[in-house]
């Protein structure tokens, strides 16, 4: 069971999709099968969590088999604290997304979501760089189809834009991966793309900087950092709600994951060259995106910019390389995914009821739909860092880590909470209160199915907020060890 655990988590959704596609099952069977596969994956991830040893060094549940032996490409999966937290986040969100899609009649949604789940979980668990690249690209195709086929407005143009930008980053990363494999062959006489073997290679500083740049370009586009973000707001405004939740809650976080896993994992000492650059871009980004969020009238674009600001905060926390900032970044990756997933699901419900996501068309919702108003305000305030929720814990840890690094950086990061509170309260006042408008005078409150979908997210945000000590022991020992190894490698390189 343990040997197959990670493989089942990765491939179960895709196998369900293939079987249901070959059998040409009815829509009802398809959606029930998709839900069962998501629940099965969730159960397997909980099983892995229960058997995960946070004090053990390195990867656990490792599955390492030769795949294309002549070229050193292997089927290599493993799990550590960072990947476990992100895996939990994905596994919790997927059944709730399927619940949101329950009335969707188009079969393409379901097949694409199943394939997407395999892509994102495969990327998180892959320890062979070619395998990682394949899963990284597998994520892109379903998102491209879902935005291009089922999106709104200039959806096809925006789908092509995200495709081209992501492929540009992927090509740069592939070049670096192939060069690393070639260098390993040149040194050892055999090929390998295993993450831990490539991490033993040493290059002259100039070569290492260029190789790391290939990876960082791909991750910067995915996060997205300022300057690499032009796909973000258009894609968020055009994407159907399920794709929007995946983009914001999951795929953007994989850029941060890649920075951690392969940036520091393979190029540890070299990352010190890029840390000031990433930190400056992140600080500019978190302020720039926050200002744009304050100015937006479209809720999708508002929370797209809000996500950009908070993702910049996560990237900043990662390059600060102290335990507060790293713990906060990992915590914030999971809790921001939950909060942004919740708010984008509610914006999707709001669009279904009113046909609009423009604040100027809304108002008075709290007087006719109190349950909707309460949860909408709750998720929006979670994103802004409401005390007592998981988002607050993550942000606070990053800010403490920033102050430990530098007073100026600490003050800059602290302004994100203030800016977020500003635009969230302004938005809530205009959306939920005041007189009802034409679009909202017959606004229906949340039904039981919608409450069943949203309540677990809200509950998790509260639990992660009031009891972070339940979760921190799961990842802090391994983060401490990684920081120790990084300090040794930087010291050895200097």
Secondary structure, DSSP 8 states (H G I E B T S, - for coil): -HHHHHHHHHHHHHHHHHHHHHHT--HHHHHHHHHHHHHHHHHHHHHHHHT--TTS-S-EEEEEEEEEGGGTEEEEEEE-HHHHHHHHHHHHHHHHHHHHGGG---HHHHHHHHHHHHHHHHHHHB-BHHHHHHHHHHHHHHHHHHHHHH--SSHHHHHHHHHHHHHHHHHHHHHHHHHHHHHHHHHHSS---BHHHHTT----HHHHHHHHHHHHHHHHHHHT-TTS-TTHHHHHHHS-HHHHHIIIIIIHHHHHHHIIIIIIHHHHHHHHHHHHHHHHHHHHHHHHHHHHHHH--BHHHHHHHHHHHHHHHHHHHHHH-SHHHHHHHHHHHHHHHHHHHHHHHHHHHHHHHHS--BGGG---HHHH-HHHHHHHHHHHHHHTT-TTSHHHHHHHHHHHHHHHH-HHHHHHHHHHHHHHHHHHHHHHHHHHSSS--TTTTT-----HHHHHHHHHHHHHHHHHHH-THHHHHHHHHHHHHHHHHHHHHHHHH-
